[in-house]
């Protein structure tokens, strides 16, 4: 079915992509696989609607350039310095081992030496487009395995450039040309990086500041810059990906990186659609039975052996089996460069159409299958982890280097996730004070937290091995500040399977997640979006504004929030004597959305209250200093109270009397919060509860008051 006109052709293909994508999303299938399927459907094997031409190729190429540009945009020079040496070693080892074993396998399957060279080279390289897209979708591009994969892909890109140079020189029969071209590429690459660095240092910051006056102009510049640098890289016989990646890195240190990245993602994904459709449309199925068997064997090598080689190399270098497994499984497909190599081989007369068709089929199968494996990699690891011990040393020291020392000291809270929300939780917990152990999968976050004095571990909440090395049997609280239902639920299930005795706190993003977490057994659920919204509304409707609106003349008002640790927390206004000490007058208190005007001397202040003060600037400054958090923490980190049990003999004078008659609150400063009566547990007993022989009181009070209570229990003849 031929379609006249590229516009109509493209429109039909886009409509088919939207329909198949919607069905794929409904069935929870990867969109990449769906778009490749669209390519097969509209290509020569299907309806033959898609005629690959230069226009479609241009759109696909722009999508690839923007993909690598956005990746570079989200990185910085420090990241490259930290992961560069490891990525170079892992990438070099992977290329050498995969090529060597792949060559032997291809030669053993009947390929000639030159053909085996092409097949081995094609199996060596992995798809930058697929890996970066899926890791970005999973938000794992910043994880340790994501950063290593990104570095390995850059090493592979450089290697494939050298391979193309070698093949070109080989086809021309010039050994001298091979050496000359290799040196020339290195020189051009060095000059290209130097030029990018100069722009990054002296030109781009000021230029972007001027362009940022118009968001549209800033976005247009970014797209044009990415395309220009990609094209320049190609002209220098480097890869398009290298140029786009360098362009992104050069803008990564500017203040506009987040804005640009957010605006480019949608355009990037739209343009990449043409790449995946084009890949599917080139599928060739006219192969013999023997060739199908050969494709199957080589495909299994790429999907299974290649990831194990990467994981083995990383294990030998000191990485954990989980990091190695997740990094390796991402590389289990052949690259778009593999198909370019095949086309180059046909151009030189080294390969025929059948071999190129086999490479295309391998590309479609490995990209499709690896998409599922990457998206489900964590669950796959959990199932296979008992059999993966050979992939790591006894002590994975490289990941241990990110930790901030031992964790032998007692821990009050283990906090998973040290991002924006988690880091603020950590800061406030330390101010209470609470002994805290933070856990995060981002090595840069771990190093930053350690530099700030926080005890921290590198690890992932969904990793069984991470949990095995945490003091879960000693800690009373485990808090997750991680976004997303998956990681939170996985952590909850893992803790429950270990029969964790403490309290579990999870973070929800919406009401459905909150309900699911509570039903699953979470003790507390944090809802940062809701809490922030409530605080924002409180700030928009304060007593301070109401007083300003009604005052007959301008007044000097100041709002002070009582932080944890303030000397005013828990005190009555009469005890504080704020006006006598500072000259400032407390005219209103905002608390939980309600305003209390002109509070009296019996009004008790609580942490979190926002106090509206009236006075001169000097008196307000003194009042703010007085109310600042400066209460010395208790030596044991407790909140100034204790809970204990008080038993009394059967002949005690308390037997037969009510709690109201004992009046322990006013006499000793204790509150009875429960009674243990044989196997019965009475929670919050009412004042008219009559005590019986054998009762044990559960009491709450200040330190020392419980012991004082035990010493004043009267005998039967002593009354009460």
Secondary structure as GFF3:
##gff-version 3
##sequence-region A 1 720
A	DSSP	alpha_helix	6	26	.	.	.	ID=ss1
A	DSSP	alpha_helix	31	42	.	.	.	ID=ss2
A	DSSP	alpha_helix	54	73	.	.	.	ID=ss3
A	DSSP	alpha_helix	77	108	.	.	.	ID=ss4
A	DSSP	alpha_helix	113	124	.	.	.	ID=ss5
A	DSSP	alpha_helix	128	137	.	.	.	ID=ss6
A	DSSP	alpha_helix	144	172	.	.	.	ID=ss7
A	DSSP	alpha_helix	175	198	.	.	.	ID=ss8
A	DSSP	pi_helix	199	203	.	.	.	ID=ss9
A	DSSP	alpha_helix	204	211	.	.	.	ID=ss10
A	DSSP	alpha_helix	215	235	.	.	.	ID=ss11
A	DSSP	alpha_helix	240	251	.	.	.	ID=ss12
A	DSSP	alpha_helix	257	281	.	.	.	ID=ss13
A	DSSP	alpha_helix	289	300	.	.	.	ID=ss14
A	DSSP	pi_helix	301	305	.	.	.	ID=ss15
A	DSSP	alpha_helix	306	316	.	.	.	ID=ss16
A	DSSP	alpha_helix	321	330	.	.	.	ID=ss17
A	DSSP	alpha_helix	336	347	.	.	.	ID=ss18
A	DSSP	alpha_helix	353	375	.	.	.	ID=ss19
A	DSSP	alpha_helix	377	384	.	.	.	ID=ss20
A	DSSP	three_ten_helix	385	387	.	.	.	ID=ss21
A	DSSP	three_ten_helix	389	391	.	.	.	ID=ss22
A	DSSP	alpha_helix	397	400	.	.	.	ID=ss23
A	DSSP	beta_strand	413	416	.	.	.	ID=ss24
A	DSSP	alpha_helix	420	432	.	.	.	ID=ss25
A	DSSP	beta_strand	436	440	.	.	.	ID=ss26
A	DSSP	alpha_helix	443	451	.	.	.	ID=ss27
A	DSSP	beta_strand	456	458	.	.	.	ID=ss28
A	DSSP	alpha_helix	464	468	.	.	.	ID=ss29
A	DSSP	beta_strand	477	480	.	.	.	ID=ss30
A	DSSP	alpha_helix	485	497	.	.	.	ID=ss31
A	DSSP	beta_strand	503	507	.	.	.	ID=ss32
A	DSSP	alpha_helix	511	520	.	.	.	ID=ss33
A	DSSP	beta_strand	524	526	.	.	.	ID=ss34
A	DSSP	alpha_helix	528	540	.	.	.	ID=ss35
A	DSSP	alpha_helix	543	550	.	.	.	ID=ss36
A	DSSP	beta_strand	557	561	.	.	.	ID=ss37
A	DSSP	alpha_helix	573	576	.	.	.	ID=ss38
A	DSSP	alpha_helix	578	582	.	.	.	ID=ss39
A	DSSP	beta_strand	585	591	.	.	.	ID=ss40
A	DSSP	beta_strand	594	597	.	.	.	ID=ss41
A	DSSP	beta_strand	610	614	.	.	.	ID=ss42
A	DSSP	alpha_helix	617	627	.	.	.	ID=ss43
A	DSSP	beta_strand	642	647	.	.	.	ID=ss44
A	DSSP	alpha_helix	659	662	.	.	.	ID=ss45
A	DSSP	alpha_helix	664	667	.	.	.	ID=ss46
A	DSSP	beta_strand	670	677	.	.	.	ID=ss47
A	DSSP	beta_strand	680	683	.	.	.	ID=ss48
A	DSSP	beta_strand	696	701	.	.	.	ID=ss49
A	DSSP	alpha_helix	705	711	.	.	.	ID=ss50
A	DSSP	three_ten_helix	716	718	.	.	.	ID=ss51
###
